[in-house]
Amino acid sequence: MMPITRMKIFVATLILFGSYFMVGCNYENADAAAIIKVLEKESATWRSGDSVAHAACWQIRPYSTILVSTADGKFYDVPPEMMMHPAPGSMGKGGTSVNSNYKISIHGIGAWVSHDEVSTAADGTKSYSKEIRMLEKVDGKWKLVGQSIHMYKK
């Protein structure tokens, strides 16, 4: 029988931890991709006026919070229920948005994301924001539970 050497133990440890790390990374990458998909869907459905698809991106909780600061210094504490039942005329004004610079932290069934957003209104006017989004995995699907949007002038 061959004696166990330190090198063999080291290699076995690397393989074991490497396998664990790769499984963890694949899981996290799949969740990160699913989270980004929800965020992009939420942005698009707001602009298109699809209130049913927009509401499907959200899970309102007792602790849900939506805070918005505008580029001109105003602040809004938006009732989370407005994501499920928006005020008439608040959705569907067209335009597009592009999110970038995603930073995602996933912890089990909870996640937070920061990103930059450039929104282009139907008339071509651009607005800029830094956003923080909080999500939870509900029945296997990522849902928004809160957000903080900080608009700025470029």
C-alpha positions in Angstrom: 0.0 0.0 0.0 1.3 3.5 -0.9 1.8 5.9 2.0 -0.3 9.1 2.0 1.9 12.1 1.4 1.3 15.7 2.2 1.1 16.4 -1.5 -1.7 13.9 -2.0 -3.7 15.4 0.9 -3.1 18.9 -0.6 -4.2 17.8 -4.0 -7.3 16.0 -2.6 -8.2 19.1 -0.6 -7.8 21.4 -3.7 -10.1 19.1 -5.7 -12.7 19.0 -2.9 -12.8 22.7 -2.3 -12.5 23.5 -6.1 -15.5 21.3 -6.8 -17.5 23.1 -4.0 -16.4 26.5 -5.3 -17.4 25.7 -8.9 -20.8 24.4 -7.8 -21.4 27.5 -5.7 -20.3 29.8 -8.6 -22.6 28.1 -11.1 -25.5 28.4 -8.7 -24.7 32.1 -8.0 -24.2 32.9 -11.6 -27.6 31.3 -12.5 -29.3 33.4 -9.7 -27.4 36.5 -10.8 -28.7 36.1 -14.4 -32.2 35.5 -13.1 -32.0 38.6 -11.0 -30.8 40.8 -13.9 -33.7 39.4 -16.0 -36.2 40.4 -13.4 -34.8 43.9 -13.1 -34.8 44.4 -16.9 -38.3 43.1 -17.1 -39.5 45.4 -14.3 -38.0 48.4 -16.1 -39.5 47.4 -19.5 -43.0 46.6 -18.2 -43.2 50.0 -16.4 -42.4 51.8 -19.6 -44.7 49.7 -21.8 -47.6 50.0 -19.3 -48.0 46.3 -18.7 -49.2 46.5 -15.1 -49.8 42.7 -14.8 -46.2 41.8 -15.9 -44.8 44.6 -13.8 -46.6 43.4 -10.7 -45.3 39.9 -11.3 -41.8 41.3 -10.7 -42.7 42.3 -7.1 -43.5 40.7 -3.8 -44.7 43.2 -1.4 -43.7 42.6 2.2 -44.5 44.5 5.4 -40.9 45.8 5.3 -41.0 46.7 1.6 -39.7 50.2 0.9 -39.3 52.4 -2.2 -37.3 55.6 -1.8 -36.6 58.0 -4.7 -34.5 61.1 -4.7 -34.7 63.3 -7.8 -32.0 65.2 -9.5 -33.6 68.5 -8.4 -33.4 67.5 -4.7 -37.0 66.2 -4.1 -37.5 63.0 -2.2 -40.4 60.5 -2.4 -41.3 57.6 -0.1 -43.4 55.7 -2.6 -46.0 53.3 -1.2 -44.9 49.8 -2.3 -48.5 48.9 -3.1 -48.1 51.3 -6.1 -45.9 48.6 -7.8 -48.8 46.3 -7.8 -51.5 48.8 -8.5 -49.9 51.9 -10.1 -51.8 55.2 -10.2 -53.6 55.8 -13.5 -51.3 57.5 -16.0 -48.1 56.7 -14.2 -47.1 53.8 -16.4 -46.8 53.3 -20.2 -45.1 56.5 -21.2 -42.7 54.6 -23.5 -39.0 55.1 -23.7 -36.2 52.7 -22.9 -33.6 52.1 -20.1 -30.2 50.6 -20.0 -28.8 49.2 -16.8 -25.1 48.7 -16.3 -22.4 48.2 -13.6 -24.3 45.5 -11.8 -23.0 44.6 -8.3 -24.9 41.7 -6.9 -24.8 40.1 -3.4 -26.8 36.9 -3.0 -27.3 35.3 0.4 -29.6 32.2 0.2 -33.0 33.5 -0.8 -32.1 37.1 -0.4 -30.1 39.4 -2.6 -29.3 43.1 -3.1 -28.1 44.7 -6.3 -26.7 48.1 -7.1 -26.6 49.3 -10.7 -26.6 52.4 -12.9 -29.5 53.2 -15.1 -29.8 55.5 -18.1 -33.4 56.1 -19.0 -34.4 57.6 -22.4 -37.9 59.1 -22.5 -40.1 58.8 -25.6 -39.0 62.3 -26.6 -35.3 61.4 -26.3 -34.6 63.1 -23.0 -32.1 61.1 -20.9 -32.1 60.7 -17.1 -29.5 59.0 -14.9 -29.8 57.1 -11.7 -27.9 54.9 -9.2 -30.2 52.3 -7.9 -30.2 49.7 -5.1 -32.7 46.9 -5.3 -33.6 44.3 -2.7 -34.9 40.9 -3.8 -36.1 37.6 -2.4 -36.6 34.3 -3.9 -40.3 33.4 -3.7 -41.4 29.9 -4.9 -38.1 29.6 -6.8 -38.4 33.0 -8.6 -36.6 36.2 -7.7 -38.9 39.1 -6.8 -38.3 42.7 -5.9 -39.2 43.6 -2.3 -37.7 47.1 -2.2 -35.6 49.7 -4.0 -33.8 53.0 -3.6 -33.4 55.2 -6.7 -31.1 58.2 -6.7 -31.4 60.4 -9.8 -28.6 62.8 -10.8 -27.7 65.3 -13.5 -24.8 64.4 -15.7 
